[in-house]
Amino acid sequence: MKVAVVTHFYPPESGAGALRVRSMVDAFAAAGHDVTVVTTYPSFPRGRFAEGPRPMIGVEESGRIRIVRLSSILIPKIPGGRLLHWLSAALSSSLYLLTTRERFDVVVMSSPPITLSLPALVGAARHRARLIVDVRDVFPDIGVAMGVWKKDSFVVRALDKLVRRLYRRANLVVVVTPHGASQIANRGVDRDRIFLARNAYERDPVVANGIPHGNGFTAVYAGNLGLTTDVDVLVDAAALVAKDGITIEIIGDGAQRSRLRERVEDEKVENLQIRGSFPRQEALAMVAGADVSVIPLRKGLMESVPTKLYDSFSVGCPVVIVAEGEAIEEGTSLGALCTPAGDAGALAAILRQLSLLDKSALRKMGDEGKSRLRKRADRSDIMSELVGRIAALC
């Protein structure tokens, strides 16, 4: 097959979405298919392009994989800047798929952002291709759950019409959780057109040794500081354990970093440290060297299971999940400790309890989670199964 994968996020970006798409692309190539990744220039999670030239169309090739990077408009720190970036990237991708001489048998769209619905529909129509919609967050449901949009607002009604059209056209809709599958099915999509490809761990993360964090007990959050992450519960919990010899470190960047820093400075929460972004391997080594990994999600996100859970256990670090819904179910099955979403007091209590354990007991908890994780299918296996299902459609 000749496959076009339309995505906003792709390595060298290190976010969960980029890594998931790369695993899918690698699985297509390993199965003998030619893949063209249609994307923009890296900007995630800092919200700005890296230094260096950015031609209108930049092409990188490696074996059966070709990466086409297209220009888009990104103006940091202006109102509506992210939406402008998403829309301009979607327009560039649409124009490319309309004008390219190469013909594709399959068009794969990976969402979010939902604006990629435009190039997905355009590309599938132009090439008379099978359309595969990879859904990590179900729109507009995710925006309603986070309180960004009101349930009966114009935006929600318009997005619902858009996604219903997208799902009607799709030959296969790929989801990451059973709850997501139910949300899609409730929009009239037959269950036999829905494929569950759960989030999973990356095989053999390259982490030789954990990076130590100094004296005392260190809890780490490592990941994107996006809107689904409850950074406030981390600040509140840090303030509650300030006199217990407990430090919370935040490794990552994103939309909430500035507000997070303002809170920490204004409230003088000295035992919460914002470390910034690091390359993936180094960030994993920092998680491996921590006493515990904390994963906080906002209230209302019932269907989200963050890949940070798998990353943390893959390097043998114990996990505390502050969430609800499927994240709690999955975390519990792997041996994570769980507290209700938004409950800083409960998080502080668990951190105090863990800080009283010796290092060997903490490491045993992490190793047990790692052992459970290794008994699951890894991301490469899951993506290989998905590619087989897509090939069967053609």
Residue pairs with C-beta under 8 A, 6 or more apart in sequence:
1 28
1 33
1 34
1 105
1 106
1 390
1 391
1 394
2 33
2 34
2 36
2 102
2 103
2 104
2 105
2 106
3 28
3 33
3 34
3 35
3 36
3 104
3 105
3 106
3 107
3 108
4 35
4 36
4 38
4 97
4 104
4 106
4 107
4 108
4 123
4 127
4 129
5 21
5 24
5 25
5 28
5 35
5 36
5 37
5 38
5 108
5 110
6 38
6 39
6 93
6 97
6 107
6 108
6 109
6 110
6 116
6 119
6 120
6 123
7 17
7 18
7 21
7 37
7 38
7 39
7 109
7 110
7 116
8 17
8 39
8 40
8 86
8 89
8 110
8 112
8 113
8 116
9 15
9 17
9 18
9 21
9 39
9 44
9 110
10 18
10 21
10 22
10 37
10 39
10 42
10 67
11 18
11 19
11 22
12 42
13 42
13 43
13 44
13 45
14 279
14 280
14 283
15 44
15 45
15 224
16 136
16 199
16 223
16 224
16 306
16 307
16 308
17 110
17 112
17 136
18 44
19 202
19 280
19 307
19 379
20 110
20 134
20 136
20 199
20 307
20 379
21 37
21 110
21 134
23 202
23 379
23 380
23 383
24 108
24 110
24 134
24 383
24 386
24 387
25 35
25 37
25 65
26 65
26 380
26 383
27 380
27 383
27 384
27 386
27 387
28 35
28 64
28 387
29 35
29 63
29 64
29 65
30 384
31 384
31 387
31 388
31 391
32 64
33 64
33 387
33 391
34 64
34 66
35 64
35 65
35 66
36 66
36 67
36 68
36 102
36 104
37 65
37 66
37 67
37 68
38 68
38 70
38 93
38 96
38 97
38 119
39 67
39 68
39 69
39 70
39 89
39 93
40 69
40 70
40 71
40 72
40 85
40 89
40 92
41 49
41 50
41 54
41 58
41 69
41 71
41 72
42 49
42 50
43 49
43 50
43 74
43 85
44 224
45 224
45 225
45 226
45 252
45 253
45 254
45 255
45 277
46 253
46 277
47 74
47 76
47 77
47 81
47 82
47 254
47 255
48 74
48 76
49 74
54 69
54 71
55 71
56 70
56 71
57 68
57 69
57 70
57 71
57 96
58 68
58 69
58 70
59 66
59 67
59 68
59 69
60 66
60 67
60 69
61 67
68 96
70 89
70 92
70 93
70 96
71 92
72 85
72 88
72 89
72 92
73 84
73 85
73 88
74 81
74 84
74 85
75 81
75 84
78 84
82 255
83 115
86 113
86 115
87 115
89 115
89 116
90 113
90 115
90 116
90 117
90 118
90 119
91 118
93 116
93 118
93 119
93 123
94 118
94 119
94 122
94 123
96 119
97 104
97 107
97 119
97 122
97 123
97 126
97 127
98 122
98 123
98 126
103 127
104 123
104 127
104 129
105 127
105 129
105 130
105 394
106 129
106 130
106 131
106 132
106 390
106 393
106 394
107 120
107 123
107 124
107 127
107 129
107 130
107 131
107 132
108 132
108 133
108 134
108 390
109 116
109 117
109 119
109 120
109 131
109 132
109 133
109 134
110 116
110 134
110 136
111 117
111 133
111 134
111 135
111 136
111 137
111 139
112 136
112 137
112 139
112 142
114 139
114 140
114 159
114 162
114 163
117 162
117 163
117 166
120 131
120 133
120 166
121 131
121 165
121 166
121 169
123 129
124 130
124 131
124 169
130 171
130 172
130 390
130 393
130 394
131 169
131 170
131 171
132 170
132 171
132 172
132 173
132 174
132 390
133 166
133 167
133 170
133 172
133 173
133 174
134 174
134 197
135 173
135 174
135 175
135 176
135 180
135 184
136 176
137 304
138 175
138 180
138 183
138 184
138 303
139 159
139 163
140 149
140 155
140 156
140 159
140 160
140 163
141 183
142 228
142 301
143 149
143 155
143 156
143 159
144 150
144 151
144 156
145 300
145 301
145 302
146 227
146 228
146 298
146 300
146 301
147 300
148 227
149 155
149 156
150 156
160 187
163 187
164 187
164 188
167 173
167 184
167 187
167 188
167 189
168 188
168 189
170 189
170 193
171 193
171 393
172 193
172 194
172 195
172 389
172 390
172 393
173 184
173 189
173 193
173 194
173 195
174 194
174 195
174 196
174 197
174 386
175 181
175 184
175 194
175 195
175 196
175 197
176 196
176 197
176 198
176 199
176 305
177 196
177 198
177 303
177 304
177 305
177 326
178 196
178 326
179 302
179 303
179 325
179 326
180 303
181 191
181 194
181 196
183 303
184 194
185 191
185 194
195 386
195 389
197 382
197 383
197 385
197 386
198 305
198 382
199 305
199 306
199 307
199 310
199 379
200 307
200 310
200 376
200 377
200 378
200 379
200 381
200 382
201 307
201 310
201 311
201 313
201 314
201 373
201 376
201 378
201 379
202 310
202 311
202 314
202 378
202 379
203 378
203 379
203 380
205 281
205 284
205 311
205 314
205 315
206 281
207 281
207 284
207 285
207 288
207 315
208 285
209 285
209 288
209 289
210 285
210 286
210 287
210 288
210 289
210 290
210 315
211 282
211 285
211 286
211 288
211 289
212 289
213 220
213 247
213 249
213 286
213 289
213 290
213 291
214 247
216 245
216 246
216 247
217 244
217 245
217 246
217 247
217 291
217 351
217 354
217 355
218 246
218 247
218 248
218 249
218 290
218 291
218 292
219 246
219 247
219 248
219 249
219 290
219 291
219 292
219 293
219 294
219 320
219 351
220 248
220 249
220 250
220 251
220 286
220 287
220 290
220 292
220 293
220 294
220 317
221 229
221 234
221 248
221 249
221 250
221 251
221 252
221 293
221 294
221 295
221 296
222 250
222 251
222 252
222 283
222 284
222 286
222 287
222 293
222 308
222 311
222 312
223 229
223 251
223 252
223 295
223 306
223 308
224 252
224 253
224 254
225 231
225 250
225 252
225 253
225 254
225 255
225 256
225 257
225 260
226 254
226 255
226 256
227 255
227 256
227 298
228 297
228 298
228 301
228 304
229 254
229 256
229 296
229 297
229 298
230 296
230 297
230 298
230 299
230 322
230 341
230 342
231 250
231 256
231 259
231 260
231 296
232 263
233 296
233 322
233 341
233 342
233 343
233 344
233 347
234 248
234 250
234 272
234 294
234 296
235 260
235 263
235 264
235 267
235 269
235 272
236 344
237 248
237 344
237 345
237 347
237 348
237 351
238 246
238 247
238 248
238 269
238 271
238 272
239 267
239 269
240 344
240 345
240 348
241 248
241 271
241 348
241 351
241 352
241 355
242 269
242 270
242 271
244 351
244 352
244 355
245 355
246 271
246 351
246 352
246 355
247 271
247 272
247 273
248 271
248 272
248 273
248 294
249 272
249 273
249 275
249 286
249 290
250 260
250 272
250 273
250 274
250 275
251 275
251 276
251 277
251 278
251 283
251 286
251 287
252 276
252 277
252 283
253 276
253 277
257 274
260 274
261 274
263 269
264 272
264 274
275 286
277 283
278 286
284 311
284 314
284 315
285 315
287 293
287 311
287 312
287 315
287 317
288 315
288 316
288 317
290 317
291 318
291 354
291 355
291 359
291 362
292 317
292 318
292 319
292 320
292 351
292 354
292 362
293 308
293 312
293 317
293 318
293 319
293 320
294 319
294 320
294 322
294 347
294 351
295 306
295 308
295 309
295 312
295 319
295 320
295 321
295 322
295 323
295 327
295 331
296 321
296 322
296 323
296 341
296 347
297 304
297 306
297 321
297 322
297 323
297 324
297 327
297 341
298 341
298 342
299 324
299 341
299 342
300 324
300 341
301 323
301 324
301 325
301 327
301 341
302 324
302 325
302 326
303 325
303 326
304 323
304 325
304 326
304 327
305 326
305 327
305 330
306 327
309 319
309 321
309 327
309 330
309 331
309 334
309 336
310 373
312 318
312 319
312 366
312 369
313 319
313 334
313 335
313 336
313 366
313 369
313 370
313 372
313 373
314 370
314 373
315 366
315 370
316 363
316 366
316 367
316 369
316 370
317 366
318 336
318 337
318 354
318 362
318 365
318 366
318 369
319 331
319 334
319 335
319 336
319 337
319 369
320 336
320 337
320 338
320 339
320 347
320 350
320 351
320 354
321 327
321 328
321 331
321 336
321 337
321 338
321 339
322 338
322 339
322 340
322 341
322 342
322 343
322 346
322 347
323 331
323 338
323 341
324 340
324 341
328 338
331 338
332 338
333 372
334 369
334 372
334 373
335 365
335 368
335 369
335 372
336 369
337 350
337 354
339 346
339 347
339 350
340 346
354 362
